[in-house]
């Protein structure tokens, strides 16, 4: 018999999670809220974003993914992305190459530092959430707290660090991008909105758009990073 009670804050739109949590009333007490950041708050240090495979790919295409991950990192020291049902059914007919999808996933995990945990079903997701909550609240004894203020690394440091995960982007280039566009989200949008200019014979010769006046960010840079971020080849 379990002798502990875990406390969660769950976004009110997560109906599948909420339905399953109702069956865990002996071990999990949850409160539903309209959360600004994350889908499940486990403690003052840990927030979880849950995405199905199709949600993950859609969020890459529409540009929400990196914004969500940056907001998590700005607010919680140990953010977690649970990737549910990330299989070939989700990957088929997306309009994106597998290299772009896995490139975005790798970037989030190893460069941005978001922990990524795959699950097969929503039932499995509940198990993962419960185990994370147990470690945070029972073993480490941390309160559940929905936060908004960043902690640890400064926002400016996080912004530059996140951009260093882009292809051919070292600290100097990352800082140049931040100086120009202020936030990683605006940098991603600038890459998305920049277009390669071609000669009459079809050879690339330059860039038009937000990056055209920034030295050191030519057509090769735009091509590689547009493929990484939005799966688009010029």
Legacy VTK file of the C-alpha trace (Angstrom):
# vtk DataFile Version 3.0
C-alpha trace
ASCII
DATASET POLYDATA
POINTS 234 float
0.000 0.000 0.000
1.346 3.433 -0.989
1.847 5.837 1.913
2.657 8.963 -0.085
0.618 11.610 -1.888
2.036 13.536 -4.860
0.879 17.015 -5.887
0.703 18.233 -9.483
-0.512 21.308 -11.294
-1.935 20.350 -14.705
-2.939 22.590 -17.573
-6.729 22.480 -17.852
-6.531 21.690 -21.589
-4.763 18.358 -20.975
-8.011 16.380 -20.923
-6.431 12.974 -21.606
-3.988 13.367 -18.750
-6.698 14.617 -16.407
-8.977 11.655 -17.179
-6.185 9.225 -16.336
-5.126 11.139 -13.223
-8.629 10.671 -11.840
-7.781 6.984 -11.588
-4.690 7.744 -9.475
-6.479 9.540 -6.647
-4.834 7.321 -4.029
-1.357 8.589 -4.903
-1.761 11.796 -6.928
-3.533 14.984 -5.970
-3.777 17.436 -8.876
-5.000 20.962 -9.466
-5.991 22.232 -12.915
-5.016 25.716 -14.058
-4.503 27.712 -17.231
-0.715 27.413 -17.266
1.421 29.979 -19.059
4.368 27.580 -19.317
4.386 23.785 -19.462
1.599 21.219 -19.266
2.405 19.712 -15.860
4.209 21.422 -12.972
5.953 18.885 -10.752
8.017 21.128 -8.480
9.639 24.554 -8.355
12.445 23.105 -10.493
10.608 20.792 -12.901
7.942 21.493 -15.516
6.859 19.014 -18.179
5.779 19.756 -21.726
3.862 16.857 -23.284
3.688 16.457 -27.039
2.511 13.661 -29.257
4.672 12.877 -32.269
2.337 14.758 -34.604
2.169 17.733 -32.202
5.966 17.844 -32.102
6.293 17.999 -35.873
3.488 20.561 -36.245
5.143 22.780 -33.643
8.411 22.704 -35.621
6.601 23.770 -38.774
4.606 26.609 -37.204
7.551 27.863 -35.110
6.064 27.225 -31.646
8.490 24.507 -30.584
11.616 26.543 -29.944
9.646 29.366 -28.307
8.051 26.877 -25.893
11.367 25.264 -25.047
13.039 28.631 -24.432
10.226 29.730 -22.124
10.567 26.491 -20.171
14.312 26.994 -19.842
13.865 30.594 -18.752
11.522 29.574 -15.943
12.434 26.090 -14.703
15.971 24.768 -14.121
15.055 21.215 -15.167
12.448 21.219 -17.950
11.268 17.933 -19.434
9.747 17.196 -22.838
7.699 13.988 -22.927
7.418 12.834 -26.524
4.431 10.537 -26.797
3.688 8.218 -29.752
6.726 9.378 -31.702
6.662 6.616 -34.297
6.554 6.128 -38.056
2.821 6.788 -38.165
3.530 10.270 -36.800
6.491 10.794 -39.121
4.744 9.830 -42.379
3.425 12.503 -44.750
4.639 15.430 -42.660
6.320 17.366 -45.460
9.535 17.386 -43.424
12.622 15.274 -43.882
13.617 12.868 -41.133
16.959 14.650 -40.831
15.169 17.919 -40.035
12.873 16.309 -37.464
15.683 14.508 -35.684
17.913 17.560 -36.047
15.377 19.664 -34.145
15.041 16.954 -31.498
18.811 16.672 -31.092
19.148 20.455 -30.848
16.545 20.659 -28.074
18.119 17.798 -26.152
21.879 18.142 -26.307
22.278 21.855 -26.998
19.367 23.526 -25.228
19.530 21.030 -22.371
15.878 19.966 -22.258
15.448 16.375 -21.049
13.501 14.367 -23.649
11.648 11.224 -22.547
9.803 9.074 -25.118
6.604 7.220 -24.205
4.328 4.938 -26.202
0.906 5.851 -24.783
-0.687 8.439 -22.496
-0.839 5.752 -19.801
2.952 5.465 -20.053
3.220 9.242 -19.823
1.345 9.159 -16.499
3.861 6.618 -15.196
6.772 8.893 -16.164
5.123 11.936 -14.578
4.479 10.002 -11.371
8.092 8.786 -11.150
9.465 12.297 -11.728
7.084 13.702 -9.118
8.061 11.012 -6.612
11.741 11.806 -7.004
11.163 15.558 -6.734
8.594 15.606 -3.925
9.345 12.534 -1.825
13.037 11.862 -2.301
14.159 15.478 -2.736
11.234 17.137 -0.905
10.578 20.072 -3.228
7.237 21.904 -3.273
5.020 22.145 -6.338
5.077 25.717 -7.567
4.049 27.244 -10.883
6.637 29.920 -11.575
7.215 32.649 -14.098
10.524 34.204 -13.095
13.772 32.728 -14.515
16.290 31.085 -12.221
19.988 30.227 -12.525
21.519 31.229 -15.853
20.545 34.751 -16.918
18.118 35.243 -19.767
20.872 36.835 -21.865
23.182 33.856 -21.284
20.433 31.384 -22.168
19.606 33.242 -25.363
23.184 33.226 -26.633
23.771 29.639 -25.506
20.645 28.415 -27.284
21.716 30.031 -30.551
25.123 28.341 -30.468
23.289 25.134 -31.345
22.540 26.495 -34.821
24.777 25.230 -37.604
28.033 27.196 -38.032
27.196 29.441 -35.046
29.887 30.054 -32.446
29.724 32.476 -29.505
30.571 35.543 -31.627
27.924 34.796 -34.238
25.370 33.997 -31.534
26.039 37.343 -29.868
25.800 39.159 -33.206
22.392 37.604 -33.789
21.205 38.564 -30.297
22.493 42.121 -30.773
20.547 42.373 -34.013
17.316 40.521 -33.226
17.260 40.473 -29.377
15.686 37.020 -28.819
16.219 33.489 -30.204
12.624 33.392 -31.427
13.206 36.514 -33.540
16.438 34.947 -34.836
14.550 31.804 -35.886
11.963 33.991 -37.627
14.739 35.954 -39.362
16.245 32.731 -40.716
12.822 31.545 -41.806
12.046 34.826 -43.594
15.423 35.183 -45.327
15.548 33.956 -48.921
18.456 32.940 -51.114
19.016 35.014 -54.255
20.105 33.207 -57.427
21.877 34.271 -60.613
20.229 33.872 -63.995
22.044 30.574 -64.363
20.612 29.275 -61.114
23.633 29.656 -58.847
23.145 31.099 -55.340
24.703 34.549 -54.947
23.340 36.091 -51.758
20.501 36.617 -49.320
17.434 38.838 -49.209
15.489 39.525 -46.046
16.316 40.064 -42.370
19.837 38.580 -42.556
20.999 40.371 -45.699
22.699 43.275 -43.898
24.378 41.149 -41.230
27.993 40.285 -42.192
28.983 36.628 -42.038
25.505 35.214 -42.572
25.403 34.304 -46.241
23.311 31.955 -48.317
25.012 28.782 -47.036
24.186 29.771 -43.457
20.555 30.437 -44.365
20.257 27.197 -46.317
21.671 24.975 -43.560
19.734 26.535 -40.701
16.441 26.846 -42.532
16.675 23.116 -43.149
17.395 22.568 -39.428
14.592 24.788 -38.127
11.779 24.429 -40.624
12.797 21.550 -42.859
12.925 23.730 -45.943
15.598 23.324 -48.590
16.326 26.257 -50.843
LINES 1 235
234 0 1 2 3 4 5 6 7 8 9 10 11 12 13 14 15 16 17 18 19 20 21 22 23 24 25 26 27 28 29 30 31 32 33 34 35 36 37 38 39 40 41 42 43 44 45 46 47 48 49 50 51 52 53 54 55 56 57 58 59 60 61 62 63 64 65 66 67 68 69 70 71 72 73 74 75 76 77 78 79 80 81 82 83 84 85 86 87 88 89 90 91 92 93 94 95 96 97 98 99 100 101 102 103 104 105 106 107 108 109 110 111 112 113 114 115 116 117 118 119 120 121 122 123 124 125 126 127 128 129 130 131 132 133 134 135 136 137 138 139 140 141 142 143 144 145 146 147 148 149 150 151 152 153 154 155 156 157 158 159 160 161 162 163 164 165 166 167 168 169 170 171 172 173 174 175 176 177 178 179 180 181 182 183 184 185 186 187 188 189 190 191 192 193 194 195 196 197 198 199 200 201 202 203 204 205 206 207 208 209 210 211 212 213 214 215 216 217 218 219 220 221 222 223 224 225 226 227 228 229 230 231 232 233
